[in-house]
Each structure stands twice: as structure tokens, then as C-alpha cells.
Amino acid sequence: MNHAQPSDYGDVSDRSAIDVVADWIFRNLAGDKDEYCSPPGSEIWVEFGEVDPGHGRPLYAATTYNNDGFELWIAYTKGPWLTHFRASDARRLAIIILWDWWIKSTWLGLKRALWYRSLRWICRRREEGQRRCFSK
């Protein structure tokens, strides 16, 4: 990663230290290093979902580029926008997905794996005629 150095700004002898530091922060913390006017958090672009056979790319895309990174936008990869969320709503959605669903509800996938193994065991015993598939 090529970070700008104070010497990249020319003669800094006539500038205050605050000016030099502000310039350094502006350039090095930008969301897109090639486009300094892009605020942090606005550089995200992720494609996800099943692959669309029509163009060989994932069907959906999510980005934070719109509205200076204050929103999460979801679109078809090669199509129109589907929806967008304010940052606070996107964070809430992330909490629902990570905490409520993945950690609490499935125990990081372990709970589902155990449940399906149990279901297979019970149904196998039913097929063997040893007991009903579901007992109360």
C-alpha cells in the first residue's frame, strides 16, 4: 500500500503541522486511495449469491459507495438497485445475521448439524421398525 508522505506535498516549510497532518489523514484514510475525495467506508463492493449463468458472475452485489458510505445498497450485479439501507439499519441487519441467527440460533452451525444428525438417527431407527420417527 503506497501511503502518501509529508514530502509528497511539496515544500511544507510554510505550512503548519496541523495542515500537513490533515493532508496526510485526508489522503491515507480515504476509502479509495486513487480517489482522495472518497470517504472511508465508501469503497466496499461485494458480489454474492448463486452464479448467474447468463454472465458467469454472482447474481447480487452490495456496495457502500452511494451516499458517501452512509448506506448499504444491494442490486443485481448486472441490473437495477433492489434496495438500500441506512448505515444504522445495515448494522442492525448485520447483528441479526451474525448474532441472532448464526451465533444464538444455530450455535455457529453446530446446533443445526446436531439436529440433522439426530433426525437422521431417528428416521433410520424408524425405517428399521424400532420406533416411530418422532416420539413425544
N, C-alpha and C positions, 0 to 999 in steps of 0.2 A: 504494500500500500504506500503510495507516494504522498506523504503529508507535506503540506507547504511549510516552509521555514521562514522565519522573520526576514532573512536575507532575500527571499523571493519578492519582497515588496519594494525593492529599490532602496534608496537612501532613507534609513529610518532615523537618522540623527535629528531631524527636525520634527519628529513625531513623538508623542508621549508614549510611555509604556502601555498605558490603557489602550491607545489606538492600535498598537502593534498586537497586543493580546486579543483585542476584539476582532481584528482582521484574521488572526490565526484561528480563533474559535469559529468564526463565520465560515472559513474555508475548510477546516478539518472536521467539523461536526456536521457538515451539510449532508443531507440524505443521499445526494448523488455527487461524488467527488468531481465529476466532469461538469457539473451544473451547480455552481455555488448557491444559486438562488433557491434551491430545493431544500426545504426544511427537514430536519431529522424526522424519521418515521414516515416519510413520503415515498421511500424508494422500494417498497415491498411489491412484488408481483409474483404470485404463485399460481401455477396451473395444477388442477386436481380433478379427481373423478375418473370414470371409465374413459378409455381412449375412444375418440370419435373416429370410426373407420373412414369417414369422408375426408379427413385431413390428417389423420395419424397423430393427433395431439389430444391431451386430456380435454374433456368436454367443457369444464368450467375454469374460470380464472378469478382470483381475488387480488385486489390491489388497494393500496392506501395512497396512491398518487393523487387522486382527485381531492380537491379542497385542502391542499397543503398537509395531507396526512391526518386530518381530523376525522376522517370517515373511512370505513371499510366498504369497498364496492365489490359486488360479485356479478359476473357476466358470463355469457357463453364465450369461450375462448375466441371464437371467430364470429361473434354476433353481438346483439344488443345487451345492455345492462339489465340485470334481473332485479336487483335490489341493492340498497346501501343502508349502512347503519352508522349512527354517530359513534364516536370512539367509546363513550360510556356504555352504549348498548352492545358494541362489539366485545368489550371486556366482559360484560355480563354473559354474553353468549359463550365466550371462552371459558368462563367459570362453570357454566352449565355443562359444557362438553368435557372439560378436564376434571373438575371436582365432582359435580353431581352425578354425571354419567359414568365416566371412566374410573374414577377412584372409589366413590361411595357405592355406586350401583353395581359395578362389575368387579370390584377389588382388583383393578388393573388387569382385568381379563381372567383372573383366577376363578372368580365366582361362577362365571359362565362355563368355563372349562369343566369345573367340578360338577355343575348342574347337568351338563350334557353327558358327562361320563356316567353320572348316576342314572340319567334317563336311559342310556344305552343298556346299562346293567339291569335295570328293572324290566325293560321291554324284552331283553334276551331271556330273562327268567320266565316272563310270560309266555314267550314262544316255546320254552321248554315245558310249559304246563305247570309250573311250580306255584304260581300265584297270579293274581290279577296284575295288570300293568300298573295301576295306581291304587294304592290302598289308603284308607283314611285312618 
